[in-house]
Amino acid sequence: MKLIDEHFLRCKGRYIVQCGVATVAILVAMVVLDTLSHTAIIASLGSTSFIVFVRPRSYASRPYVVIGGYAIGVGVGTLFHAIGQIELETGVIVERYLPITLAAAGVGVAMLLMTATGLRHSPAAGIALGLVLERWSSGTVLFVLIGVVVLVAAKRLMRRWMINLA
């Protein structure tokens, strides 16, 4: 086993540029939308940038799959968050584990819908989890969706030049 991949040694310029473009795309999204909060929600963008810029020719990095996957993740996360906001007369155990149960169910439902529709973008399941567990606003959701569009647009601009790095 080699420490450095041979493909990297042959194409290191492309690796550096593609990872650099991913870095700039995430930076632009975060600076424009001025956010450092809601890390569990926006962390999925880091995973998406990996897929979009390291595996640009993969099915999971197609624009409609990325955007559609996030639409499902946001929709499911929002729904399960709303369910968690319903006032229930429950015991301590239910109160403690209800958010965790809803978060897990949100991920499962998002996965089911993504696979059933062919919009299989795995980081988008993370957005469902984050929306259930964290406090957020419509601005947070807008940030994520704009961030996704920025990543997809940056990939689109570079598409002819980019190769699969892994």
C-alpha positions as CSV (number, residue, x, y, z in Angstrom):
1,M,0.0,0.0,0.0
2,K,1.4,3.4,-1.0
3,L,0.8,6.5,1.0
4,I,0.3,8.7,-2.1
5,D,-2.1,7.5,-4.8
6,E,-0.4,7.1,-8.2
7,H,-3.3,8.8,-10.0
8,F,-2.6,11.8,-7.8
9,L,1.0,11.8,-8.8
10,R,0.1,11.8,-12.5
11,C,-2.6,14.5,-12.2
12,K,-1.7,16.5,-9.2
13,G,-2.5,19.8,-10.9
14,R,-6.1,18.8,-11.5
15,Y,-6.4,17.6,-7.9
16,I,-5.2,20.9,-6.6
17,V,-7.4,23.0,-8.9
18,Q,-10.6,20.9,-8.3
19,C,-10.1,20.9,-4.5
20,G,-9.3,24.6,-4.7
21,V,-12.5,25.4,-6.6
22,A,-14.4,23.4,-4.0
23,T,-12.8,25.5,-1.3
24,V,-13.6,28.7,-3.0
25,A,-17.2,27.7,-3.8
26,I,-17.8,26.9,-0.1
27,L,-16.0,30.1,1.0
28,V,-18.2,32.2,-1.4
29,A,-21.4,30.6,-0.2
30,M,-20.5,31.1,3.5
31,V,-19.2,34.7,3.0
32,V,-22.1,35.8,0.9
33,L,-24.6,34.4,3.4
34,D,-22.5,35.3,6.4
35,T,-23.0,32.2,8.5
36,L,-21.0,30.3,11.0
37,S,-23.8,28.9,12.9
38,H,-26.0,25.8,12.4
39,T,-22.9,23.6,11.8
40,A,-24.9,20.3,11.9
41,I,-27.1,21.7,9.1
42,I,-24.5,23.1,6.8
43,A,-21.9,20.4,7.3
44,S,-23.7,18.4,4.6
45,L,-22.4,21.0,2.1
46,G,-18.8,19.9,2.9
47,S,-19.8,16.3,1.9
48,T,-21.6,17.6,-1.2
49,S,-18.5,19.5,-2.2
50,F,-16.4,16.4,-1.9
51,I,-18.8,14.4,-4.2
52,V,-19.3,17.2,-6.7
53,F,-15.6,18.1,-7.1
54,V,-13.8,14.7,-6.4
55,R,-16.4,12.6,-8.4
56,P,-17.7,15.2,-10.9
57,R,-18.7,12.5,-13.4
58,S,-20.6,10.4,-10.9
59,Y,-24.4,10.0,-10.8
60,A,-24.5,11.5,-7.3
61,S,-22.9,14.8,-8.5
62,R,-25.4,15.5,-11.4
63,P,-27.1,18.8,-10.8
64,Y,-30.6,17.5,-10.7
65,V,-29.6,14.7,-8.3
66,V,-27.8,17.2,-5.9
67,I,-30.6,19.7,-6.0
68,G,-33.4,17.1,-5.9
69,G,-31.7,15.3,-3.0
70,Y,-31.5,18.5,-1.0
71,A,-35.1,19.3,-1.8
72,I,-36.1,16.0,-0.3
73,G,-33.8,16.3,2.7
74,V,-35.1,19.8,3.4
75,G,-38.7,18.8,3.0
76,V,-38.5,15.8,5.2
77,G,-36.3,17.6,7.8
78,T,-38.8,20.4,8.0
79,L,-41.8,18.0,8.3
80,F,-40.2,16.0,11.1
81,H,-39.0,19.2,12.8
82,A,-42.7,20.4,12.8
83,I,-43.9,17.1,14.2
84,G,-41.4,17.6,17.0
85,Q,-42.8,21.0,17.8
86,I,-46.3,19.6,18.6
87,E,-47.0,19.9,22.3
88,L,-47.6,16.5,23.7
89,E,-48.5,15.4,27.2
90,T,-45.7,12.9,27.6
91,G,-43.4,11.5,30.2
92,V,-39.7,12.4,30.7
93,I,-38.5,9.4,28.6
94,V,-40.6,10.3,25.6
95,E,-39.5,13.9,25.8
96,R,-35.9,12.9,25.9
97,Y,-36.0,10.5,23.1
98,L,-38.6,12.0,20.8
99,P,-36.2,14.4,19.0
100,I,-33.7,11.5,18.5
101,T,-36.4,9.2,17.2
102,L,-37.7,11.9,14.8
103,A,-34.2,12.6,13.6
104,A,-33.6,8.9,12.8
105,A,-37.0,8.6,11.2
106,G,-36.3,11.7,9.1
107,V,-33.1,10.3,7.8
108,G,-34.8,7.0,7.0
109,V,-37.7,8.7,5.2
110,A,-35.3,11.0,3.3
111,M,-33.3,7.9,2.2
112,L,-36.4,6.1,1.1
113,L,-37.7,9.0,-0.9
114,M,-34.2,9.7,-2.5
115,T,-33.8,6.1,-3.5
116,A,-37.4,5.8,-4.8
117,T,-37.1,8.9,-6.9
118,G,-33.6,8.2,-8.1
119,L,-32.3,11.4,-6.5
120,R,-29.6,9.6,-4.5
121,H,-27.4,12.3,-3.0
122,S,-26.3,10.9,0.4
123,P,-25.2,14.2,2.1
124,A,-28.7,15.4,1.7
125,A,-29.9,12.9,4.2
126,G,-27.7,14.8,6.7
127,I,-29.7,18.0,6.1
128,A,-32.8,16.1,7.3
129,L,-31.0,15.1,10.5
130,G,-29.7,18.6,11.1
131,L,-33.1,20.2,10.6
132,V,-34.8,18.0,13.1
133,L,-32.1,18.3,15.8
134,E,-31.1,22.0,15.6
135,R,-32.8,25.3,16.0
136,W,-33.0,27.0,12.6
137,S,-34.8,29.6,10.6
138,S,-36.0,29.9,7.0
139,G,-32.7,31.8,6.4
140,T,-30.8,28.7,7.3
141,V,-32.6,26.6,4.8
142,L,-32.2,29.3,2.2
143,F,-28.5,29.3,3.0
144,V,-28.2,25.6,2.4
145,L,-30.2,25.7,-0.9
146,I,-28.1,28.7,-2.2
147,G,-25.0,26.9,-1.1
148,V,-26.0,23.8,-3.1
149,V,-26.7,26.0,-6.1
150,V,-23.3,27.7,-5.8
151,L,-21.6,24.3,-5.7
152,V,-23.5,23.0,-8.7
153,A,-22.9,26.2,-10.6
154,A,-19.1,26.1,-9.9
155,K,-19.0,22.5,-11.1
156,R,-21.0,23.4,-14.2
157,L,-18.5,26.2,-15.0
158,M,-15.6,23.7,-14.6
159,R,-17.2,20.6,-16.1
160,R,-15.2,20.3,-19.3
161,W,-11.9,20.4,-17.4
162,M,-12.7,18.3,-14.3
163,I,-12.0,14.6,-14.0
164,N,-12.9,12.0,-11.4
165,L,-10.2,12.1,-8.8
166,A,-11.1,8.9,-7.0
